[in-house]
Amino acid sequence: MRSRLAVTLVAAGLAVSSPLAAQTDDGTTFNWSGPVPVGRAIRLHNMNGSIRIERAESGSRVEVNAERKVRRGNAKTVRFEVRTRADGDVVVCALWGEDMRCTDDGSRGSYHSGGNWSRGDDIEVVMRVRVPDGVKTVARSTNGGISAEGLSSEVDASTTNGDVNIRTSGGYVNATTTNGSISASLGRLTSDEPMRFTTTNGSVTLFAPPSLSADLEMATVNGGLSSEFPITMTGRFPRKSIKATLGQGGRSIIVRTTNGDVSLKRNGI
């Protein structure tokens, strides 16, 4: 009967917890460890705090460690939810207050429960995550930087206030922020997925392998453009935007800011 019920829930697109996952929460630190199928994603959602991701040295489990840092208020204001989507992706949400909930697409709702804003609660969550080879990463924050180091699969990182720093050995990368700089180093690319590296207030530096083939767009409003790749001329461009073909062309790469410099550099791979 239990097996039949589980199948029904998955078919309906509802989240079910993996029986192989482990989870603890002592009120200060939340820990979760569980399997994510190769080719699927771990989806991390934070509202106030950084997300730091690194490659798991061994094993096939994703490990999430999230620490509450309380400057003012009650640590119990922040809770965590984990859900497994019907497609196999695992979603981890840090939620502030009773009105927020974790959905397949991340956290939803507003932090108004109990008048916490008016009392001036100030609680930050620092997420540290280890991801095994073959698992994709999606990371979202509002107030906090995102870093990903040494991953071998796709990374999609977005925040509003904070820097984004990504170094991968393979897989496409997307990185966006509003107030912060972006530094991304690409490894071996095996697909033609489009990639975007965009901010409003900050610089963007993209390190790419010399063999990169792409249809490239670079743009800034208040800043300069530079490239170590042969794009008509090597060095600093007098223009504020360019479109060019690298190598054989193909995948679309957009590197853009409003206030800051844009740089394309060789990473030596």
N, C-alpha and C positions, 0 to 999 in steps of 0.2 A: 504493500500500500504506500509506504514512504517513497519507494522508487518511482511509482506511478505519479505521485504528487509532484516530485521534483521535476520529472519530465514535463508535466503540465505547466509548471511555473516557468520553465525555460522557454517552452513553446510560446507562452504568452508574452515573453519579453520582460519578465519580472526578474529582479535580482535574487540570487540565492547565494548563500555563503558556502565557500569551499570547505569540505570536511577536513582538509589537510592544512588549513591555515591556523596560525596561533596568534593570539592577541592578548595584551595586558595593558592596564592603565592604572598607575598608582596615584593619580591626581596631579602629578607633575610631569611625568614622562609617559607617553603612549608608544607602544611597540606593536608592530604587526609584521608577520612573516608568512609568506604563502606562495604557492606556485602561480605563475602566469604563463600561458601557453606561448611557445615560440611563434613569433609573427604577430602576437597581440600586444597590447599596451598596458602599462601601469599609468594611471591618470591621477595626478597629484594636484590638489586644490587647497591653497592657503589664502587667507585674506590679509593677515598682518604678520609678515615675517618672511624669512628667506627659505629657499629650497636648494639644498645641496645634494647633488646626485653624483655617484661614482660607480665604476664598474665593479661588480662582485667578482672577487678573485677565484671563487670556486662555487660549485653548487648550482641549483636551478631555481632557487627561490628569491623572490624580491624581499628585501628587508627595509622596513620603514621605522625610523626612530624620530619622534616628534616631542620636543621639549617646550613646555609652557614657561615663558619668562614674564613674571608678573611685576610690573612697576607700581600699579595701583589696581585695586579690585580683587576679585575672587577668581582663583584658577578654575573653579568649577563652571565659570561662564563659558569656557571653551570645552567642547566635546568633540569626539571623533567618530566618524562612521566609515565603514568599508562595505562596498557592494560589488558584486560580480555581475557584469552585464551579460546579456544573452549571447553576445558575440565572443565572450571570453575575456574582454578587457576588465581590469580591476580598477575601481575608483576609490580613492582615499580622500576624504574631506575633513578639514578642520572647520568647525562650525561655532560661531559666536552667538550665544543666546538660544532661546527655545524656538524662535520663529524661523530659524534657518534649517534647511534640510539638504540632504545629499541625493542628487539624482544621477542618472546615467551621464549627463552632460556637466556635472559638477555641482557646486553649492548654489542654492537658490534661497531667496527670502532676504529679509532685512534684519539688522541687529538693533532691535528696539525694545526687546523684552525686558520688563522691569525697570525701564528708565536708565539703562546702563550708560548710555551716552551722557546723560545729564550728570551722572555721578563721576564722570571722567575716568572710567575704566581704561587701563592701558596694559594690554596683555599681548605679547608677541609669541608666535610659535615658530620655532626653528625646526625645519624638517631635514633630516639626513637620510638618504635613501641609497641602497645598493641594488643595482640592476644587473642580472646575468646577461650573457651574450644572447642575441636573438630576440630580446624583448624591447619593444618600442617604449619611448617615454614621452608623455605629455605633461607639462608642468605649467601651472597657472598661479599667479599671486597678484595682489593689488599693491600692497606696500612691502616691498622686499625684493632683493636681488635673487637671481637664479643662476646657478652654476652647474655644469655637467662636465665631468672629466673622464676621459678614457672609454666612453661608451662605443659599442660597435654597431649599434642599430640606430634607427631614426630618432630624432629629437625635435620636439615642437615646444618651444618655451615662450611664455608671454607674461609680462607684468606691466604695471602702470608706473610705479615709482621704484626704480632700482636698475642696477646694471644687469646685463645678461652676458655670461661668459661660457662658451661651449667649445670643447675639444673632443672630436670623435675620430675613430679609425675607419668608420664606414657608415653609410646611410645618409639620407638627405636630412637637412636641418632647416628649421624655420625659427627665427628669433625676432621678437618684437618687444618694445617698451615705449613709454611716452617720455618719461623723465629719467634718462640714464643712457649710458653708452653700451655698445655691443661689441664684443670680440668673439669671433667664431673661427675655428680651425677645422677644415674639412679633410676627411680621409678619402678612402676609395669609394667612388660613387658608381653604383651598379644599376641605377634606374634613372629615368628622365623626369622624375618628379620636380615640379617648380619649387624654387626656394626664395624666401623673402627675409631680408634683414633690415628692419626699419625702426626708426625712433624719431622723436620730434626734437628733444633737447638733449643732444649728446653726439658723440662721434661713433662711427661704425668702421670697424677694421675686420676684413675678411681675409683669412689665410686659406689658399687653395692649392691643390697639387699642380705642378707645371703642365700636366697632361689635360687639364680641365678643358672641356668643350661645353660652350654655353652661349645662349643669347643673353647678353649682359646689359643691364640698365643701371647706371650710377647717377645719383642726383643729390644736390644740396642747395639750400637757399643762402644761408650765411655760413660759408666755409669753403674748403677747397677739395678737389678730387685728385687722387694720385693712384698710379698703378705700376706694379713691377712686371705686368704682362704687356706684350706688344699690342697696344690699342692705338693704332695710328702713330702715336708717339709714346715713349716711355718717360714717365716723370709727371710733373704737375700740369694739369690741364687748365687753360684759361677759362673754359666754359664751366657752367654750373650743372650741366647734365650731359650725359652721353649715352648713346646706344651703340653697341658693337657686338661683333661675333668673335668668340674665342674658339680656336681650334676648328672643329667641324660644326660648331653650333649645336642647337638642340634644346636642351633644358633651359628654362627661363630662370634667371637669377636677378633679383631686384635688390639693390643696396641703396638705401635712401635715408636722409635725415633732413631736418629743417635748419637746425642750429648746430653746426658741427662739421667736422671733416669726414670724408669717405675715402678709405684706403683699401686697395686690393693688393695683397702680397703673396709671394710664393712661400709655401710651407716646407719645401724640400722633400716631399713624399714622391 
